[in-house]
């Protein structure tokens, strides 16, 4: 059974820093503190969204040639729980299990919690598809459109479609859902227990 909740963005302090001197001016312990705050509130969270949240809290809006490698090095040094998917590295709370995570988070206040579909972990999209199928079976196009709308995406652009298809492939591979010969998707026996 998949559970729904509202996605909440971490509430980080807002500190202005000159982006050209970010790696010199910001203390590593303060960055680690903010990384932990984002993970605590937003996990599972993709690496790029995690980096973006932290640097944006310093009023830095581009992770250029120096900032992104600097942040990645800090993240590697923290030895955090991670998994890999098509979006890249996904960070988890130490108490979360990527193999059994059964949540889907929809947007809260759109401006604050809308995530680009490329920044949503694949497992979360798969869980959203499964959540929709808890109610009724449907064809692929309807399932993709319904899931995208459920997650808060109002336009079905190529990025959103690709994100939903990424989740669909994962859900099928993990046997969370199944497809009939007629192209109707429903919950697998494994998922419906």
Long-range contacts (C-beta under 8 A, 24 or more apart in sequence): 1-102, 1-134, 2-102, 2-103, 2-104, 2-127, 2-128, 2-130, 2-131, 2-134, 3-102, 3-103, 3-104, 4-103, 4-104, 4-105, 4-106, 4-131, 5-103, 5-104, 5-105, 5-106, 6-105, 6-106, 6-107, 6-108, 6-113, 7-42, 7-105, 7-106, 7-107, 7-108, 7-113, 7-115, 8-41, 8-42, 8-108, 8-113, 9-41, 9-42, 9-53, 9-112, 9-113, 10-34, 10-37, 10-38, 10-40, 10-41, 10-42, 10-53, 11-41, 12-37, 12-38, 12-53, 12-54, 12-57, 13-57, 14-57, 14-59, 15-57, 15-58, 15-59, 16-58, 16-59, 17-58, 17-59, 17-60, 19-59, 19-60, 19-61, 19-62, 19-64, 19-67, 22-55, 22-58, 22-60, 22-66, 22-67, 22-70, 23-66, 23-67, 23-70, 26-58, 28-74, 31-71, 31-74, 32-74, 32-78, 35-74, 35-75, 35-78, 35-80, 39-80, 39-91, 39-92, 39-93, 40-93, 43-91, 43-92, 43-93, 43-96, 44-83, 44-90, 44-91, 44-92, 44-96, 44-98, 44-101, 44-121, 44-123, 44-124, 45-90, 45-91, 45-121, 46-87, 46-88, 46-89, 46-90, 46-91, 46-119, 46-120, 46-121, 47-72, 47-75, 47-88, 47-89, 47-90, 47-91, 48-87, 48-88, 48-119, 49-115, 49-119, 50-75, 50-91, 51-75, 83-123, 85-121, 85-122, 85-123, 85-170, 86-122, 86-166, 87-118, 87-119, 87-120, 87-121, 87-122, 90-121, 90-123, 98-123, 101-127, 102-127, 103-127, 104-128, 104-131, 104-151, 106-150, 106-151, 106-152, 107-151, 107-152, 110-152, 114-152, 116-159, 117-151, 117-153, 117-159, 117-160, 117-162, 117-163, 117-164, 118-159, 118-163, 120-151, 120-163, 122-166, 122-167, 122-170, 123-170, 124-167, 125-151, 125-163, 125-164, 125-166, 125-167, 125-168, 125-170, 126-167, 126-168, 126-170, 126-171, 126-174, 126-176, 127-176, 128-167, 129-164, 129-167, 129-168, 129-171, 129-176, 129-177, 129-185, 130-171, 130-176, 130-177, 130-187, 130-191, 133-177, 133-185, 133-186, 133-187, 134-187, 137-184, 137-185, 137-186, 138-184, 138-185, 139-183, 139-184, 139-185, 140-168, 140-179, 140-183, 140-185, 143-168, 143-185, 144-168
